[in-house]
Amino acid sequence: MGTIISTKGVVKQFAAFKAVAGVDLDVEENETVAIIGPNGAGKTTFLNILTGLYIPEEGRVFFRGKDVTNQKPEARVASGVLRTFQIVQVFDNLTVFENMALSYYRKKEKSAMPANMFFVNFYKSKEIAKVVDETLALFDIVSIRETQVGNLSLGLKKKLEIAMSWIADPDVLILDEPFAGIGDQEIDEILGIMQRIQHKKTIILVEHKVSKLGGIVDKLAVMHDGKLIAVGPFEATMNDPAVRESYWKISCEENEEAQANIQNILKGNVSVDGNASEKADAPKKELLKVEHLDVGYGQLKVVFDVSLNVNQGEIVMLAGRNGAGKTTLFRTISGFLPKMTGKVSFNGEDISALEAFKVAQKGIKYIHQDKTVFRSLTVRQNFELSSYATKDYDLEEVLPFFPKLRILMDRKAEALSGGERQMLLMAMALLGNPPLVLMDEPTEGLAPHVIEDLASIFQQLKKKTTLFIVEQNLPLVARVADRVYSMKEGKIVAETTDRNEICNLAFERYL
């Protein structure tokens, strides 16, 4: 059918940093292409070039043979290039049907936003009902047709967002990390959808969960340091020496054990250090205590009678599926949400009624799931702003844990990779030596080798502070946790300190 979208030598720079460095890529019509690579490889920047959010300093972008390099994003959407983002973009206050109808209306009427009176008549028509219901059936979400989107899980919102893009009938559908932040069951459901729509449209996706891609992609493209280092069929590309060396950090002369490590990484496994079974020193004292905590939103209770404790010097992890109540629990501990009943104590003091800034002043730092930094500021300026309330901070107390940040001090945060942003957030939280740091899904959306780096950092940080971490990556939990709680449907359903149980992932039965 021919090439539908292509780039020729595109380059995108942020100051002196070259995020995309001369990428040539041809995508054929109705082909499914996955772009993988370590954090900081330039994948999202490249998608921004394809969709017109960034204009490259060098090179050209072509769509159906036409040069669209300087075309604005809205013009590319109108021509048939649609995209989803890492953070889901849906209308929480509308129903699933209304979200779908609005997306179809904008495609049909080529209007940015309909006047209410016209849209009301339009979405009640038999035409819109027929098209929406057919698409809902294709994406297996008919059962939530009249559900308000704000009440859906992240996995269902991701399904809906892809369906909204599909109903707009794009020529090219671009998906940025569609599996980020959701569990294996939800990933498998989205994989089933992608298999049903494969070869009906051109699909380009960026994804870190490489092991999930083999059955759905026609072509795999691997980026590293802003360059395209390999393109081809999935298996052949994964075995390319340049990919093994640059992406997986394994040399071309690896032995059988290293080859096995590649397969473990592809399967989502993380090796456990040989000394992982060694017990840490006995905790000195109880630092955080949660007693019979109930939390909700309005009348909707989502955390039920939760009791747990975190001792000084531990790494405690909280595991559970999306929607289990983990983030709600962390937001309550850190003062962002009020409790219904129960008690939160820190260093023996009741902090249940304190506002978030007062909880932080007591010594609990909370790193949110969305990895928010001050994007327009440099790394150095982010440090300066975050340390405003910490008069006696010393960067040299935290930079040894994150040596890569030393060479990034003058780079704007918007040019950092996801892994680099996570390291910056952790370093910022450690300023002032807080006794306890809460981290919500720190590895979400990160490449395997970055997760390996974070695992080592977590173990080093035990010497400096206490960590309480929400995490769904069970192999990582097995590697670094001293103790694990499992949360399900708003309740703590299990706790273990048994290293063998964690390492064998028997704990997964509780999730």
C-alpha positions in Angstrom: 0.0 0.0 0.0 3.0 2.3 0.4 4.5 4.6 3.0 1.9 6.6 4.9 4.1 8.6 7.3 7.9 9.0 7.4 10.7 11.1 8.7 14.0 12.0 7.1 16.9 13.0 9.3 14.8 14.8 12.0 16.7 16.5 14.8 15.2 18.1 17.9 17.4 20.0 20.4 16.8 21.5 23.8 19.6 24.0 24.3 22.8 21.9 23.8 21.0 18.6 24.4 20.0 16.7 21.2 16.9 14.6 22.1 16.4 13.3 18.6 19.5 13.0 16.4 18.8 12.4 12.8 16.0 9.8 12.7 14.8 8.2 9.5 11.7 6.1 9.8 9.2 4.8 7.2 5.8 3.5 8.4 3.7 1.6 5.8 -0.1 1.9 5.6 -2.0 -0.4 8.0 1.2 -1.4 9.6 1.7 -1.7 13.4 5.0 -0.3 14.5 6.3 -0.2 18.1 9.1 2.2 19.2 11.1 1.1 22.2 14.2 2.3 24.0 15.6 3.3 27.4 14.2 6.3 29.2 15.8 9.4 27.6 16.2 7.7 24.2 14.0 10.3 22.6 10.8 8.3 22.0 8.2 10.8 23.2 10.1 13.7 21.6 9.9 11.8 18.3 6.2 11.3 18.7 5.8 15.0 19.4 7.6 15.6 16.1 5.3 13.2 14.3 2.2 15.0 15.7 3.4 18.6 15.2 3.9 19.5 18.9 7.6 20.0 18.1 9.0 21.3 14.9 12.5 19.8 14.2 15.5 22.0 13.8 16.6 19.7 11.0 15.0 17.1 8.7 11.5 16.7 7.3 8.2 14.9 8.2 6.0 13.5 5.4 2.4 12.3 5.5 1.1 10.6 2.4 4.1 12.1 0.5 3.3 15.6 1.5 5.8 17.6 3.6 4.1 18.4 6.9 7.1 19.4 8.9 5.8 22.9 9.8 2.2 21.9 10.0 0.4 22.6 13.3 -0.9 19.8 15.5 -4.6 20.6 14.7 -3.9 20.4 11.0 -2.3 17.0 11.4 -5.3 15.8 13.4 -7.6 17.1 10.6 -5.5 15.2 8.1 -5.9 12.0 10.0 -3.1 11.7 12.6 -4.5 11.1 16.1 -2.6 10.4 19.3 -3.2 9.3 22.9 -0.9 10.5 25.7 0.8 8.8 28.7 -1.7 10.6 31.0 -5.3 9.7 29.9 -7.2 12.6 28.3 -11.0 11.9 28.7 -14.0 13.9 30.1 -14.5 12.5 33.6 -17.8 14.4 34.1 -19.4 12.8 31.0 -20.6 9.2 30.4 -18.8 6.8 28.2 -21.4 7.2 25.5 -21.1 11.0 25.7 -17.3 10.9 25.4 -17.6 8.7 22.3 -20.4 10.8 20.8 -18.3 14.0 21.3 -15.3 12.4 19.6 -17.4 11.2 16.6 -19.1 14.6 16.4 -15.8 16.5 16.1 -14.7 14.1 13.3 -18.0 14.3 11.4 -18.6 18.1 11.8 -14.9 19.1 11.8 -15.6 21.4 14.7 -13.5 22.1 17.7 -16.4 22.0 20.1 -20.1 21.9 19.3 -22.7 24.3 20.6 -24.7 22.5 23.3 -28.1 22.7 21.5 -26.7 21.1 18.3 -24.7 18.4 20.2 -27.7 17.4 22.3 -29.7 16.7 19.2 -26.8 15.1 17.5 -25.9 12.5 20.1 -29.5 11.4 20.6 -29.7 10.5 16.9 -29.9 6.9 15.6 -26.8 7.5 13.5 -24.6 8.3 16.5 -26.1 5.5 18.6 -25.4 3.0 15.9 -21.8 4.1 15.3 -21.0 4.4 19.0 -22.5 1.1 19.9 -20.6 -0.7 17.1 -17.3 0.8 18.4 -18.1 0.0 22.0 -18.7 -3.6 21.0 -15.4 -3.7 19.1 -13.6 -2.5 22.2 -15.6 -4.7 24.5 -16.9 -1.8 26.7 -20.6 -2.0 26.0 -21.4 -2.7 29.6 -20.1 0.7 30.7 -22.0 2.7 28.1 -23.9 4.9 30.6 -21.2 5.0 33.3 -19.7 8.3 34.2 -16.0 8.2 33.2 -14.7 9.6 36.5 -15.8 6.3 38.1 -13.8 4.1 35.8 -10.5 2.4 36.5 -7.4 3.6 34.7 -7.5 0.5 32.5 -11.0 1.2 31.4 -10.2 4.8 30.8 -7.3 3.8 28.5 -9.7 1.5 26.6 -12.1 4.4 26.2 -9.4 6.8 25.1 -8.3 4.4 22.3 -11.9 3.8 21.3 -12.5 7.6 21.2 -9.6 7.9 18.8 -10.8 5.0 16.7 -14.3 6.3 16.3 -12.8 9.5 14.8 -11.6 7.3 11.9 -7.9 8.3 11.8 -5.4 7.2 9.1 -2.7 6.9 11.7 -3.3 6.2 15.4 -0.3 6.9 17.8 -0.4 5.5 21.3 2.1 6.7 23.9 2.6 4.0 26.5 -0.9 2.4 26.5 0.1 -0.2 29.1 1.6 2.2 31.7 0.2 2.0 35.2 -2.2 -0.9 34.6 -2.1 -4.6 35.6 -1.5 -7.7 33.5 -5.2 -8.5 33.1 -6.0 -5.0 31.8 -2.9 -5.1 29.5 -4.1 -8.4 28.1 -7.6 -6.9 27.4 -6.0 -4.0 25.5 -3.8 -6.5 23.6 -6.9 -8.3 22.6 -8.4 -5.1 21.3 -5.2 -4.2 19.4 -5.2 -7.7 17.7 -8.8 -7.0 16.6 -8.0 -3.6 15.0 -4.6 -4.6 13.7 -4.1 -3.9 10.0 -7.3 -1.9 9.8 -5.4 1.3 10.5 -1.8 2.4 10.8 -0.8 2.1 14.5 2.4 3.5 16.0 3.0 2.9 19.7 5.7 3.7 22.3 5.9 1.1 25.1 8.3 -0.2 27.8 6.6 -3.5 28.4 8.5 -5.1 25.5 7.4 -8.7 26.3 3.8 -7.8 25.4 4.6 -6.6 21.9 5.6 -9.7 20.0 2.1 -10.7 19.0 0.9 -7.3 17.8 3.7 -5.5 15.9 4.8 -5.9 12.3 7.9 -3.9 12.9 10.0 -2.9 15.9 12.0 0.3 16.0 14.6 0.8 18.8 15.9 4.2 19.8 19.0 5.0 21.9 20.5 8.4 22.7 18.2 10.1 20.2 19.1 7.8 17.4 17.3 4.9 15.6 19.7 2.0 16.1 17.6 -0.9 14.7 14.4 -1.5 12.8 12.8 -4.8 11.7 10.7 -7.8 12.7 10.3 -8.2 16.5 12.4 -11.3 17.1 15.2 -10.3 14.7 15.4 -6.8 16.1 15.4 -8.0 19.8 18.4 -10.2 18.9 20.3 -7.4 17.1 23.7 -6.9 18.8 23.2 -3.1 18.8 19.9 -3.5 20.7 21.4 -6.0 23.2 24.4 -3.7 23.9 22.7 -0.3 23.9 19.2 -1.1 25.2 19.7 -4.0 27.5 23.2 -3.0 28.6 24.6 -6.4 27.7 27.8 -6.7 25.6 27.9 -8.5 22.3 30.1 -11.2 23.9 27.7 -12.2 26.6 27.8 -15.7 28.0 24.8 -18.1 28.5 23.9 -16.5 31.8 23.7 -13.1 30.2 21.6 -14.5 27.4 19.2 -15.8 30.0 19.1 -12.4 31.6 17.8 -11.0 28.3 15.0 -13.4 28.3 14.2 -12.7 32.0 14.0 -9.0 31.2 11.7 -9.6 28.2 9.4 -11.7 30.4 9.3 -8.8 33.0 11.5 -10.5 35.6 14.2 -8.8 37.6 17.1 -10.8 39.0 17.4 -11.0 42.8 20.8 -10.1 44.2 22.8 -12.9 45.7 22.7 -11.2 49.1 19.0 -10.4 49.0 18.2 -13.0 51.6 20.4 -11.2 54.2 18.3 -9.7 56.8 18.6 -6.0 57.5 19.5 -4.8 61.0 16.5 -4.9 63.3 14.4 -1.7 63.0 15.1 0.8 65.8 11.6 2.0 66.4 8.1 2.4 65.0 8.0 5.5 62.8 4.6 5.4 61.2 1.5 3.8 62.6 -1.9 3.6 60.9 -4.9 2.4 63.0 -8.3 1.3 61.7 -8.3 4.0 58.9 -11.4 4.6 56.8 -11.2 7.0 53.9 -13.6 8.0 51.1 -14.7 10.6 48.6 -17.9 12.1 49.7 -20.1 9.2 50.7 -18.0 6.6 48.7 -15.7 4.8 51.1 -12.6 3.3 49.3 -10.3 2.5 52.2 -11.7 0.1 54.9 -10.3 -0.4 58.4 -6.6 -0.2 57.4 -4.0 -0.8 60.0 -0.2 -1.0 59.3 3.1 0.2 60.6 6.5 1.2 59.2 9.6 0.9 61.3 12.7 3.1 61.1 15.3 1.9 58.5 12.9 -0.4 56.6 11.8 -0.5 53.0 8.1 -1.3 53.2 6.2 -1.9 50.0 2.4 -1.7 49.4 1.3 -3.9 46.5 -2.1 -4.3 44.9 -4.0 -3.8 41.7 -5.2 -0.5 40.3 -8.2 0.8 42.2 -7.2 -1.1 45.4 -7.0 2.2 47.4 -3.2 2.5 47.6 -2.9 6.0 46.4 -5.9 7.1 48.5 -4.1 5.7 51.6 -0.9 7.5 50.8 -2.7 10.8 50.2 -4.4 10.4 53.5 -1.2 9.7 55.4 0.4 12.8 53.8 -2.5 15.1 54.6 -4.0 15.6 51.2 -7.2 13.7 52.0 -9.1 13.8 55.3 -9.9 10.5 57.0 -13.4 9.4 57.9 -12.3 7.4 61.0 -9.1 6.0 62.4 -5.7 7.4 63.3 -2.4 8.2 61.7 0.6 8.6 64.0 4.2 9.6 63.2 7.0 9.4 65.7 4.3 8.7 68.3 2.3 11.9 67.5 -1.2 12.0 66.1 -1.0 13.7 62.7 -4.5 12.6 61.4 -5.9 16.2 61.3 -2.8 18.0 59.9 -2.7 19.6 56.5 -0.3 18.4 53.9 2.3 21.1 54.4 2.3 20.5 58.2 2.8 16.7 57.6 5.8 17.6 55.4 7.2 19.8 58.1 7.0 16.9 60.5 9.3 14.9 58.2 7.1 12.9 55.8 7.9 13.6 52.1 5.5 12.3 49.5 6.5 11.7 45.9 3.4 11.6 43.7 2.7 9.1 41.0 2.6 11.7 38.2 6.3 12.6 38.4 5.5 16.3 38.4 8.5 18.7 38.3 8.8 22.4 37.3 9.2 21.7 33.6 10.3 25.2 32.6 13.1 25.3 35.2 16.5 23.6 35.2 17.4 20.8 37.5 19.4 23.2 39.6 16.4 25.6 39.9 14.1 22.7 40.8 16.4 21.9 43.7 16.5 25.6 44.8 12.8 26.0 44.7 12.1 22.7 46.5 14.6 23.6 49.2 13.0 27.0 50.0 11.6 25.7 53.3 14.8 23.7 54.1 17.3 26.2 55.2 20.2 23.9 56.0 20.1 21.7 52.9 23.3 20.4 51.2 23.1 19.0 47.7 26.2 16.9 48.4 24.1 14.9 50.9 21.9 13.6 48.1 23.8 13.8 44.8 26.1 10.8 45.6 22.9 8.7 45.4 22.1 10.2 42.0 25.4 10.8 40.2 23.7 11.3 36.8 22.0 14.5 38.1 25.4 16.2 38.4 25.7 16.4 34.7 22.1 17.5 34.2 22.1 20.5 36.6 21.6 23.1 33.9 19.2 21.1 31.7 15.5 22.1 31.8 13.3 19.5 33.5 11.1 19.3 30.4 14.0 17.7 28.5 14.5 14.9 31.1 13.5 11.4 30.6 11.0 9.7 32.9 13.8 8.0 34.8 15.7 11.2 35.2 12.6 13.0 36.4 12.0 10.2 39.0 15.6 10.6 40.2 15.2 14.4 40.5 12.0 14.0 42.5 13.7 11.5 44.9 16.7 13.8 45.3 14.4 16.8 46.0 12.4 14.8 48.6 15.6 13.8 50.4 16.7 17.4 50.9 16.6 18.2 54.7 17.0 14.5 55.6 13.3 13.6 56.1 12.8 10.5 58.3 10.2 9.0 56.0 9.7 9.2 52.2 6.5 7.9 50.6 6.7 7.0 46.9 3.7 6.2 44.7 4.5 3.9 41.7 8.1 5.2 41.2 8.8 2.7 38.4 5.7 3.3 36.4 6.5 3.7 32.7 10.3 3.2 33.2 12.5 1.0 31.1 13.9 -2.3 32.6 17.4 -1.0 33.0 16.2 2.2 34.8 14.2 0.0 37.2 17.4 -1.9 37.9 19.2 1.4 38.7 16.3 2.5 41.0 16.4 -0.9 42.8 20.1 -0.3 43.7 19.3 3.3 44.8 16.5 2.1 47.1 18.9 -0.2 48.8 21.5 2.5 49.3 18.9 4.9 50.6 18.1 2.6 53.6 21.3 4.1 55.1 19.7 7.6 55.0 16.0 7.3 55.4 12.9 5.0 55.7 11.0 4.2 52.5 7.3 3.3 52.2 6.6 2.6 48.5 3.5 1.8 46.4 4.6 -0.6 43.7 3.0 -3.1 41.3 6.3 -4.5 39.9 6.5 -7.7 42.0 10.0 -8.7 40.9 11.2 -5.3 42.1 9.3 -5.8 45.4 11.0 -9.2 45.7 14.4 -7.6 45.3 14.3 -4.7 47.7 11.5 -5.0 50.2 12.0 -5.8 53.9 8.3 -6.1 54.4 5.3 -6.1 52.0 1.6 -5.4 52.6 -1.0 -6.4 50.0 -4.0 -4.3 49.5 -7.2 -5.4 47.7 -10.6 -3.6 47.4 -9.6 -1.0 50.0 -8.4 -3.5 52.6 -5.0 -4.8 53.8 -5.4 -8.6 53.0 -1.9 -9.8 53.7 1.5 -8.9 55.2 4.8 -10.8 54.9 8.4 -10.4 55.9 9.3 -13.8 54.5 12.1 -13.2 51.9 11.5 -16.6 50.2 7.8 -15.9 49.9 8.5 -12.5 48.3 11.2 -13.8 46.0 9.1 -16.7 44.8 6.3 -14.2 44.1 3.9 -16.4 46.1 2.7 -13.2 47.4 1.0 -12.5 44.1 -1.9 -14.8 45.0 -3.1 -12.0 47.3 -3.3 -9.4 44.5 
